[in-house]
Amino acid sequence: MARDESCIGAVGVLTIATRGAGGPGEVRIKVRGGSEHFLAWSETPLPRGATVLVIESRGTRAVDVVQWDDPLGEAPHLHGPKQNQRSGE
């Protein structure tokens, strides 16, 4: 499978939580003039709504991600409530 290098370095938001070694989640990133969804793999579990940085392409529609502080506000936003949101947040 060919790597999709255009998504490496993109900032995105998890639409489905990752499970670390237990399996992928899903990330929405801004790429090619729009937003696209990819399978997202991470070393440790990350929650839905987490802002992430794409660090590697695994090929067709799959990427490796790490949690990321988004100081420029470049990540696409989720609509609706976050999962696992605690009272008062």
DAZI-V627901 format. One record per residue. RES is the residue in one letter. SS is DSSP state (@ for helix, = for strand, . for the rest). PHI is phi in radians with two decimals (* if undefined). NEAR is the number of other ideal C-beta (glycine too) atoms within 10 Angstrom. Layout:
{{RES SS PHI NEAR} {RES SS PHI NEAR}}
This chain:
{{M . * 9} {A . -1.33 7} {R . -1.23 13} {D . -1.83 19} {E @ -1.21 9} {S @ -1.17 13} {C @ -1.62 21} {I . -1.16 15} {G . 1.62 11} {A . -1.33 21} {V = -1.74 20} {G = -2.52 29} {V = -2.31 22} {L = -1.32 24} {T = -1.65 15} {I = -2.36 16} {A . -1.04 19} {T = -1.52 27} {R = -2.11 14} {G @ 1.09 13} {A @ -1.18 10} {G @ -1.34 7} {G . 2.54 12} {P . -1.47 20} {G = -2.00 23} {E = -2.40 17} {V = -2.16 32} {R = -1.89 19} {I = -2.20 26} {K = -1.49 16} {V = -2.74 17} {R . 0.95 10} {G . 1.40 5} {G = -2.72 8} {S = -1.99 13} {E = -2.31 17} {H = -1.81 13} {F = -2.36 24} {L = -1.12 19} {A = -2.14 27} {W = -1.89 19} {S . -2.46 23} {E . -1.18 11} {T . -2.13 10} {P = -1.06 14} {L = -2.21 21} {P . -1.39 14} {R . -0.99 17} {G . 1.60 17} {A . -1.19 22} {T = -1.46 20} {V = -2.32 25} {L = -1.98 20} {V = -1.37 23} {I = -1.89 14} {E = -2.82 14} {S = -1.80 19} {R = -1.69 16} {G = 2.05 11} {T . -0.98 11} {R . 1.01 14} {A = -2.43 17} {V = -2.41 26} {D = -1.73 19} {V = -2.30 28} {V = -2.29 14} {Q = -1.10 14} {W . -2.51 17} {D . -1.45 7} {D . -1.83 13} {P . -1.14 6} {L . -1.67 6} {G . 1.18 8} {E . -1.53 13} {A . -1.24 21} {P . -1.12 18} {H . -1.76 10} {L . -1.46 14} {H . -1.84 5} {G . 1.64 6} {P . -1.26 8} {K . -1.33 12} {Q . -1.24 12} {N . 1.01 10} {Q . -1.33 11} {R . -1.56 6} {S . -0.99 4} {G . 1.60 4} {E . -1.63 6}}
